[in-house]
Protein backbone atom coordinates (compact mmCIF):
# COMPACT_ATOMS: atom_id res chain seq x y z
CA UNK A 1 0.00 0.00 0.00
CA UNK A 2 1.32 3.41 -0.90
CA UNK A 3 0.47 6.40 1.30
CA UNK A 4 0.18 9.55 -0.75
CA UNK A 5 0.16 13.08 0.69
CA UNK A 6 -2.15 15.51 -1.15
CA UNK A 7 -0.76 18.83 -2.38
CA UNK A 8 -2.15 21.85 -0.48
CA UNK A 9 -1.96 25.43 -1.60
CA UNK A 10 -2.45 26.73 1.95
CA UNK A 11 -0.26 26.10 5.06
CA UNK A 12 -1.33 23.25 7.35
CA UNK A 13 -3.14 24.17 10.52
CA UNK A 14 -2.21 22.30 13.69
CA UNK A 15 -5.56 20.50 13.54
CA UNK A 16 -4.84 19.26 10.01
CA UNK A 17 -1.37 18.08 11.04
CA UNK A 18 -2.80 16.07 13.93
CA UNK A 19 -5.46 14.51 11.70
CA UNK A 20 -2.91 13.58 9.04
CA UNK A 21 -0.53 12.14 11.65
CA UNK A 22 -3.31 9.97 13.10
CA UNK A 23 -4.31 8.77 9.63
CA UNK A 24 -0.75 7.79 8.75
CA UNK A 25 -0.41 5.92 12.08
CA UNK A 26 -3.63 3.96 11.45
CA UNK A 27 -2.61 3.09 7.90
CA UNK A 28 0.84 1.98 9.06
CA UNK A 29 -0.72 -0.19 11.78
CA UNK A 30 -3.07 -1.79 9.23
CA UNK A 31 -0.13 -2.44 6.94
CA UNK A 32 1.74 -4.22 9.75
CA UNK A 33 -1.32 -6.33 10.60
CA UNK A 34 -1.72 -7.26 6.93
CA UNK A 35 1.89 -8.49 6.83
CA UNK A 36 1.37 -10.89 9.74
CA UNK A 37 0.62 -14.47 8.69
CA UNK A 38 -2.87 -15.73 9.41
CA UNK A 39 -2.61 -17.98 12.46
CA UNK A 40 -5.36 -20.00 14.11
CA UNK A 41 -4.41 -20.48 17.76
CA UNK A 42 -5.95 -23.24 19.89
CA UNK A 43 -4.87 -23.07 23.53
CA UNK A 44 -6.13 -24.00 26.95
CA UNK A 45 -5.37 -25.51 30.34
CA UNK A 46 -7.10 -27.74 32.85
CA UNK A 47 -9.32 -30.16 30.92
CA UNK A 48 -7.69 -29.80 27.50
CA UNK A 49 -9.41 -32.70 25.74
CA UNK A 50 -11.78 -30.40 23.88
CA UNK A 51 -8.90 -28.21 22.71
CA UNK A 52 -7.01 -31.20 21.36
CA UNK A 53 -10.07 -32.34 19.44
CA UNK A 54 -10.55 -28.83 18.06
CA UNK A 55 -6.96 -28.80 16.84
CA UNK A 56 -7.25 -32.30 15.40
CA UNK A 57 -10.14 -31.10 13.24
CA UNK A 58 -7.92 -28.34 11.86
CA UNK A 59 -5.06 -30.73 11.11
CA UNK A 60 -7.17 -33.48 9.54
CA UNK A 61 -9.73 -35.88 10.91
CA UNK A 62 -7.83 -38.99 9.77
CA UNK A 63 -5.00 -40.20 12.04
CA UNK A 64 -2.33 -41.65 9.73
CA UNK A 65 -0.43 -44.74 10.88
CA UNK A 66 1.14 -45.74 7.56
CA UNK A 67 3.25 -43.94 4.94
CA UNK A 68 2.18 -42.52 1.59
CA UNK A 69 -0.38 -39.93 2.71
CA UNK A 70 -0.86 -36.33 1.55
CA UNK A 71 -3.52 -35.28 4.06
CA UNK A 72 -4.68 -36.22 7.54
CA UNK A 73 -2.62 -35.84 10.69
CA UNK A 74 0.11 -37.43 12.79
CA UNK A 75 0.30 -37.82 16.57
CA UNK A 76 3.12 -38.84 18.87
CA UNK A 77 2.82 -40.14 22.40
CA UNK A 78 5.59 -41.91 24.21
CA UNK A 79 4.07 -45.09 25.56
CA UNK A 80 5.69 -47.37 23.01
CA UNK A 81 9.18 -45.99 23.57
CA UNK A 82 11.45 -48.52 25.34
CA UNK A 83 12.27 -47.80 28.99
CA UNK A 84 16.00 -47.62 28.27
CA UNK A 85 15.49 -44.13 26.80
CA UNK A 86 14.80 -42.78 30.28
CA UNK A 87 18.56 -42.79 30.85
CA UNK A 88 19.98 -42.47 27.34
CA UNK A 89 19.39 -40.24 24.34
CA UNK A 90 16.41 -40.98 22.14
CA UNK A 91 17.61 -41.10 18.50
CA UNK A 92 16.86 -37.86 16.65
CA UNK A 93 14.94 -39.82 13.99
CA UNK A 94 13.19 -42.26 16.31
CA UNK A 95 9.90 -41.14 14.73
CA UNK A 96 11.15 -41.25 11.16
CA UNK A 97 13.66 -44.10 10.70
CA UNK A 98 14.37 -44.76 7.03
CA UNK A 99 16.72 -47.76 6.98
CA UNK A 100 15.42 -50.96 5.41
CA UNK A 101 13.11 -52.85 7.74
CA UNK A 102 12.14 -49.82 9.85
CA UNK A 103 8.68 -50.18 11.43
CA UNK A 104 6.19 -48.24 9.34
CA UNK A 105 4.33 -47.23 12.49
CA UNK A 106 7.36 -45.21 13.61
CA UNK A 107 7.72 -43.41 10.28
CA UNK A 108 5.90 -40.21 11.16
CA UNK A 109 8.08 -37.52 9.55
CA UNK A 110 9.26 -35.99 12.86
CA UNK A 111 12.86 -35.09 13.78
CA UNK A 112 14.57 -33.48 16.75
CA UNK A 113 17.69 -31.39 16.22
CA UNK A 114 20.60 -33.83 16.23
CA UNK A 115 22.13 -32.09 19.26
CA UNK A 116 18.97 -32.49 21.36
CA UNK A 117 19.26 -35.04 24.17
CA UNK A 118 15.64 -36.17 24.42
CA UNK A 119 14.43 -38.62 27.09
CA UNK A 120 11.21 -40.48 27.79
CA UNK A 121 10.19 -41.35 31.34
CA UNK A 122 7.53 -43.54 32.94
CA UNK A 123 8.22 -41.96 36.36
CA UNK A 124 7.92 -38.24 35.54
CA UNK A 125 11.73 -37.93 35.61
CA UNK A 126 12.03 -38.78 39.30
CA UNK A 127 15.34 -40.44 38.40
CA UNK A 128 16.71 -36.89 38.05
CA UNK A 129 14.84 -35.25 40.93
CA UNK A 130 12.44 -37.12 43.29
CA UNK A 131 10.21 -34.03 43.72
CA UNK A 132 9.30 -34.22 40.02
CA UNK A 133 6.85 -36.98 40.91
CA UNK A 134 4.51 -34.48 42.58
CA UNK A 135 4.79 -31.89 39.80
CA UNK A 136 4.60 -33.67 36.44
CA UNK A 137 1.86 -35.91 35.07
CA UNK A 138 1.29 -37.67 31.77
CA UNK A 139 -1.74 -36.74 29.69
CA UNK A 140 -2.15 -39.97 27.73
CA UNK A 141 -0.71 -43.28 28.84
CA UNK A 142 2.02 -43.35 31.45
CA UNK A 143 5.11 -41.87 29.77
CA UNK A 144 6.25 -38.28 29.27
CA UNK A 145 8.93 -36.50 27.26
CA UNK A 146 11.62 -33.91 27.97
CA UNK A 147 14.81 -32.56 26.51
CA UNK A 148 17.60 -32.73 29.09
CA UNK A 149 20.36 -30.99 27.11
CA UNK A 150 18.64 -27.61 26.77
CA UNK A 151 15.22 -26.16 27.46
CA UNK A 152 15.28 -24.57 23.97
CA UNK A 153 15.28 -27.07 21.11
CA UNK A 154 14.05 -27.50 17.54
CA UNK A 155 11.80 -29.84 15.58
CA UNK A 156 11.86 -30.31 11.82
CA UNK A 157 9.75 -32.41 9.46
CA UNK A 158 10.33 -34.98 6.73
CA UNK A 159 8.10 -37.00 4.43
CA UNK A 160 7.04 -40.03 6.47
CA UNK A 161 9.51 -42.85 5.82
CA UNK A 162 11.83 -40.74 3.66
CA UNK A 163 14.84 -38.50 4.23
CA UNK A 164 13.08 -35.70 2.32
CA UNK A 165 12.56 -32.26 3.90
CA UNK A 166 8.89 -31.47 4.43
CA UNK A 167 6.55 -28.84 5.85
CA UNK A 168 3.31 -28.80 7.81
CA UNK A 169 0.60 -26.20 8.39
CA UNK A 170 0.20 -26.74 12.11
CA UNK A 171 1.84 -28.16 15.20
CA UNK A 172 0.66 -28.48 18.78
CA UNK A 173 1.83 -30.04 22.04
CA UNK A 174 0.67 -30.94 25.55
CA UNK A 175 2.70 -29.53 28.46
CA UNK A 176 2.73 -30.41 32.15
CA UNK A 177 3.15 -27.89 34.99
CA UNK A 178 3.54 -24.53 33.26
CA UNK A 179 3.63 -22.14 36.25
CA UNK A 180 5.03 -19.00 34.61
CA UNK A 181 3.11 -17.37 31.74
CA UNK A 182 6.36 -16.32 30.05
CA UNK A 183 8.43 -19.47 30.52
CA UNK A 184 7.12 -21.76 27.78
CA UNK A 185 6.66 -20.88 24.12
CA UNK A 186 6.55 -22.30 20.62
CA UNK A 187 8.02 -20.33 17.71
CA UNK A 188 7.07 -21.33 14.18
CA UNK A 189 9.27 -20.84 11.10
CA UNK A 190 8.85 -20.94 7.33
CA UNK A 191 12.46 -21.44 6.31
CA UNK A 192 14.37 -18.71 8.14
CA UNK A 193 11.28 -16.48 8.52
CA UNK A 194 9.62 -16.46 11.92
CA UNK A 195 5.85 -16.79 11.81
CA UNK A 196 5.54 -15.75 15.45
CA UNK A 197 6.21 -16.76 19.04
CA UNK A 198 3.21 -18.10 20.96
CA UNK A 199 2.98 -18.60 24.73
CA UNK A 200 1.71 -21.76 26.38
CA UNK A 201 -1.01 -21.06 28.99
CA UNK A 202 -0.32 -21.53 32.69
CA UNK A 203 -1.95 -24.69 34.07
CA UNK A 204 -5.09 -24.14 36.12
CA UNK A 205 -6.98 -27.13 37.51
CA UNK A 206 -4.85 -30.18 36.98
CA UNK A 207 -1.38 -30.15 35.48
CA UNK A 208 -1.84 -29.80 31.75
CA UNK A 209 -1.74 -27.03 29.18
CA UNK A 210 -2.09 -27.20 25.41
CA UNK A 211 -0.95 -24.95 22.57
CA UNK A 212 -1.49 -25.57 18.88
CA UNK A 213 -1.13 -23.07 16.03
CA UNK A 214 -2.32 -23.65 12.47
CA UNK A 215 -1.25 -21.51 9.50
CA UNK A 216 -3.63 -22.02 6.55
CA UNK A 217 -1.40 -20.15 4.10
CA UNK A 218 2.10 -20.99 5.32
CA UNK A 219 4.52 -23.91 5.11
CA UNK A 220 5.96 -24.52 8.58
CA UNK A 221 9.40 -26.12 8.22
CA UNK A 222 10.60 -25.84 11.81
CA UNK A 223 9.29 -25.19 15.32
CA UNK A 224 11.41 -24.04 18.24
CA UNK A 225 10.15 -25.07 21.67
CA UNK A 226 11.14 -23.23 24.85
CA UNK A 227 10.35 -25.77 27.56
CA UNK A 228 10.15 -23.86 30.85
CA UNK A 229 12.80 -21.48 32.16
CA UNK A 230 15.42 -24.15 32.91
CA UNK A 231 16.36 -27.60 31.71
CA UNK A 232 15.14 -30.75 33.47
CA UNK A 233 18.29 -31.95 35.25
CA UNK A 234 19.68 -33.79 38.25
CA UNK A 235 18.73 -32.17 41.58
CA UNK A 236 16.99 -29.20 39.88
CA UNK A 237 13.62 -28.45 41.51
CA UNK A 238 10.57 -26.69 40.15
CA UNK A 239 9.49 -23.37 41.67
CA UNK A 240 6.48 -25.10 43.22
CA UNK A 241 8.72 -27.24 45.45
CA UNK A 242 11.38 -24.75 46.48
CA UNK A 243 13.32 -24.28 43.25
CA UNK A 244 14.00 -21.02 41.44
CA UNK A 245 12.94 -21.95 37.90
CA UNK A 246 9.75 -23.10 36.18
CA UNK A 247 10.36 -26.68 35.05
CA UNK A 248 8.05 -28.12 32.39
CA UNK A 249 7.76 -31.49 30.66
CA UNK A 250 5.69 -32.61 27.67
CA UNK A 251 3.38 -35.30 26.39
CA UNK A 252 1.46 -35.62 23.11
CA UNK A 253 2.58 -33.91 19.87
CA UNK A 254 0.13 -33.27 17.00
CA UNK A 255 0.76 -32.04 13.42
CA UNK A 256 -0.69 -32.47 9.97
CA UNK A 257 0.85 -34.87 7.45
CA UNK A 258 4.29 -33.55 6.41
CA UNK A 259 4.44 -32.75 2.69
CA UNK A 260 7.67 -32.55 0.66
CA UNK A 261 8.99 -29.01 0.15
CA UNK A 262 8.93 -28.26 -3.61
C-alpha positions as CSV (number, residue, x, y, z in Angstrom):
1,X,0.0,0.0,0.0
2,X,1.3,3.4,-0.9
3,X,0.5,6.4,1.3
4,X,0.2,9.6,-0.7
5,X,0.2,13.1,0.7
6,X,-2.2,15.5,-1.2
7,X,-0.8,18.8,-2.4
8,X,-2.1,21.8,-0.5
9,X,-2.0,25.4,-1.6
10,X,-2.5,26.7,1.9
11,X,-0.3,26.1,5.1
12,X,-1.3,23.3,7.4
13,X,-3.1,24.2,10.5
14,X,-2.2,22.3,13.7
15,X,-5.6,20.5,13.5
16,X,-4.8,19.3,10.0
17,X,-1.4,18.1,11.0
18,X,-2.8,16.1,13.9
19,X,-5.5,14.5,11.7
20,X,-2.9,13.6,9.0
21,X,-0.5,12.1,11.6
22,X,-3.3,10.0,13.1
23,X,-4.3,8.8,9.6
24,X,-0.7,7.8,8.8
25,X,-0.4,5.9,12.1
26,X,-3.6,4.0,11.5
27,X,-2.6,3.1,7.9
28,X,0.8,2.0,9.1
29,X,-0.7,-0.2,11.8
30,X,-3.1,-1.8,9.2
31,X,-0.1,-2.4,6.9
32,X,1.7,-4.2,9.8
33,X,-1.3,-6.3,10.6
34,X,-1.7,-7.3,6.9
35,X,1.9,-8.5,6.8
36,X,1.4,-10.9,9.7
37,X,0.6,-14.5,8.7
38,X,-2.9,-15.7,9.4
39,X,-2.6,-18.0,12.5
40,X,-5.4,-20.0,14.1
41,X,-4.4,-20.5,17.8
42,X,-6.0,-23.2,19.9
43,X,-4.9,-23.1,23.5
44,X,-6.1,-24.0,27.0
45,X,-5.4,-25.5,30.3
46,X,-7.1,-27.7,32.8
47,X,-9.3,-30.2,30.9
48,X,-7.7,-29.8,27.5
49,X,-9.4,-32.7,25.7
50,X,-11.8,-30.4,23.9
51,X,-8.9,-28.2,22.7
52,X,-7.0,-31.2,21.4
53,X,-10.1,-32.3,19.4
54,X,-10.5,-28.8,18.1
55,X,-7.0,-28.8,16.8
56,X,-7.3,-32.3,15.4
57,X,-10.1,-31.1,13.2
58,X,-7.9,-28.3,11.9
59,X,-5.1,-30.7,11.1
60,X,-7.2,-33.5,9.5
61,X,-9.7,-35.9,10.9
62,X,-7.8,-39.0,9.8
63,X,-5.0,-40.2,12.0
64,X,-2.3,-41.7,9.7
65,X,-0.4,-44.7,10.9
66,X,1.1,-45.7,7.6
67,X,3.3,-43.9,4.9
68,X,2.2,-42.5,1.6
69,X,-0.4,-39.9,2.7
70,X,-0.9,-36.3,1.6
71,X,-3.5,-35.3,4.1
72,X,-4.7,-36.2,7.5
73,X,-2.6,-35.8,10.7
74,X,0.1,-37.4,12.8
75,X,0.3,-37.8,16.6
76,X,3.1,-38.8,18.9
77,X,2.8,-40.1,22.4
78,X,5.6,-41.9,24.2
79,X,4.1,-45.1,25.6
80,X,5.7,-47.4,23.0
81,X,9.2,-46.0,23.6
82,X,11.4,-48.5,25.3
83,X,12.3,-47.8,29.0
84,X,16.0,-47.6,28.3
85,X,15.5,-44.1,26.8
86,X,14.8,-42.8,30.3
87,X,18.6,-42.8,30.8
88,X,20.0,-42.5,27.3
89,X,19.4,-40.2,24.3
90,X,16.4,-41.0,22.1
91,X,17.6,-41.1,18.5
92,X,16.9,-37.9,16.7
93,X,14.9,-39.8,14.0
94,X,13.2,-42.3,16.3
95,X,9.9,-41.1,14.7
96,X,11.2,-41.3,11.2
97,X,13.7,-44.1,10.7
98,X,14.4,-44.8,7.0
99,X,16.7,-47.8,7.0
100,X,15.4,-51.0,5.4
101,X,13.1,-52.9,7.7
102,X,12.1,-49.8,9.8
103,X,8.7,-50.2,11.4
104,X,6.2,-48.2,9.3
105,X,4.3,-47.2,12.5
106,X,7.4,-45.2,13.6
107,X,7.7,-43.4,10.3
108,X,5.9,-40.2,11.2
109,X,8.1,-37.5,9.6
110,X,9.3,-36.0,12.9
111,X,12.9,-35.1,13.8
112,X,14.6,-33.5,16.7
113,X,17.7,-31.4,16.2
114,X,20.6,-33.8,16.2
115,X,22.1,-32.1,19.3
116,X,19.0,-32.5,21.4
117,X,19.3,-35.0,24.2
118,X,15.6,-36.2,24.4
119,X,14.4,-38.6,27.1
120,X,11.2,-40.5,27.8
121,X,10.2,-41.4,31.3
122,X,7.5,-43.5,32.9
123,X,8.2,-42.0,36.4
124,X,7.9,-38.2,35.5
125,X,11.7,-37.9,35.6
126,X,12.0,-38.8,39.3
127,X,15.3,-40.4,38.4
128,X,16.7,-36.9,38.0
129,X,14.8,-35.2,40.9
130,X,12.4,-37.1,43.3
131,X,10.2,-34.0,43.7
132,X,9.3,-34.2,40.0
133,X,6.8,-37.0,40.9
134,X,4.5,-34.5,42.6
135,X,4.8,-31.9,39.8
136,X,4.6,-33.7,36.4
137,X,1.9,-35.9,35.1
138,X,1.3,-37.7,31.8
139,X,-1.7,-36.7,29.7
140,X,-2.2,-40.0,27.7
141,X,-0.7,-43.3,28.8
142,X,2.0,-43.3,31.5
143,X,5.1,-41.9,29.8
144,X,6.3,-38.3,29.3
145,X,8.9,-36.5,27.3
146,X,11.6,-33.9,28.0
147,X,14.8,-32.6,26.5
148,X,17.6,-32.7,29.1
149,X,20.4,-31.0,27.1
150,X,18.6,-27.6,26.8
151,X,15.2,-26.2,27.5
152,X,15.3,-24.6,24.0
153,X,15.3,-27.1,21.1
154,X,14.0,-27.5,17.5
155,X,11.8,-29.8,15.6
156,X,11.9,-30.3,11.8
157,X,9.7,-32.4,9.5
158,X,10.3,-35.0,6.7
159,X,8.1,-37.0,4.4
160,X,7.0,-40.0,6.5
161,X,9.5,-42.9,5.8
162,X,11.8,-40.7,3.7
163,X,14.8,-38.5,4.2
164,X,13.1,-35.7,2.3
165,X,12.6,-32.3,3.9
166,X,8.9,-31.5,4.4
167,X,6.6,-28.8,5.8
168,X,3.3,-28.8,7.8
169,X,0.6,-26.2,8.4
170,X,0.2,-26.7,12.1
171,X,1.8,-28.2,15.2
172,X,0.7,-28.5,18.8
173,X,1.8,-30.0,22.0
174,X,0.7,-30.9,25.5
175,X,2.7,-29.5,28.5
176,X,2.7,-30.4,32.2
177,X,3.2,-27.9,35.0
178,X,3.5,-24.5,33.3
179,X,3.6,-22.1,36.2
180,X,5.0,-19.0,34.6
181,X,3.1,-17.4,31.7
182,X,6.4,-16.3,30.1
183,X,8.4,-19.5,30.5
184,X,7.1,-21.8,27.8
185,X,6.7,-20.9,24.1
186,X,6.5,-22.3,20.6
187,X,8.0,-20.3,17.7
188,X,7.1,-21.3,14.2
189,X,9.3,-20.8,11.1
190,X,8.8,-20.9,7.3
191,X,12.5,-21.4,6.3
192,X,14.4,-18.7,8.1
193,X,11.3,-16.5,8.5
194,X,9.6,-16.5,11.9
195,X,5.8,-16.8,11.8
196,X,5.5,-15.7,15.4
197,X,6.2,-16.8,19.0
198,X,3.2,-18.1,21.0
199,X,3.0,-18.6,24.7
200,X,1.7,-21.8,26.4
201,X,-1.0,-21.1,29.0
202,X,-0.3,-21.5,32.7
203,X,-2.0,-24.7,34.1
204,X,-5.1,-24.1,36.1
205,X,-7.0,-27.1,37.5
206,X,-4.8,-30.2,37.0
207,X,-1.4,-30.2,35.5
208,X,-1.8,-29.8,31.8
209,X,-1.7,-27.0,29.2
210,X,-2.1,-27.2,25.4
211,X,-1.0,-25.0,22.6
212,X,-1.5,-25.6,18.9
213,X,-1.1,-23.1,16.0
214,X,-2.3,-23.6,12.5
215,X,-1.2,-21.5,9.5
216,X,-3.6,-22.0,6.5
217,X,-1.4,-20.2,4.1
218,X,2.1,-21.0,5.3
219,X,4.5,-23.9,5.1
220,X,6.0,-24.5,8.6
221,X,9.4,-26.1,8.2
222,X,10.6,-25.8,11.8
223,X,9.3,-25.2,15.3
224,X,11.4,-24.0,18.2
225,X,10.1,-25.1,21.7
226,X,11.1,-23.2,24.9
227,X,10.3,-25.8,27.6
228,X,10.2,-23.9,30.9
229,X,12.8,-21.5,32.2
230,X,15.4,-24.2,32.9
231,X,16.4,-27.6,31.7
232,X,15.1,-30.8,33.5
233,X,18.3,-32.0,35.2
234,X,19.7,-33.8,38.3
235,X,18.7,-32.2,41.6
236,X,17.0,-29.2,39.9
237,X,13.6,-28.5,41.5
238,X,10.6,-26.7,40.2
239,X,9.5,-23.4,41.7
240,X,6.5,-25.1,43.2
241,X,8.7,-27.2,45.4
242,X,11.4,-24.8,46.5
243,X,13.3,-24.3,43.2
244,X,14.0,-21.0,41.4
245,X,12.9,-21.9,37.9
246,X,9.8,-23.1,36.2
247,X,10.4,-26.7,35.0
248,X,8.0,-28.1,32.4
249,X,7.8,-31.5,30.7
250,X,5.7,-32.6,27.7
251,X,3.4,-35.3,26.4
252,X,1.5,-35.6,23.1
253,X,2.6,-33.9,19.9
254,X,0.1,-33.3,17.0
255,X,0.8,-32.0,13.4
256,X,-0.7,-32.5,10.0
257,X,0.9,-34.9,7.4
258,X,4.3,-33.5,6.4
259,X,4.4,-32.7,2.7
260,X,7.7,-32.5,0.7
261,X,9.0,-29.0,0.2
262,X,8.9,-28.3,-3.6
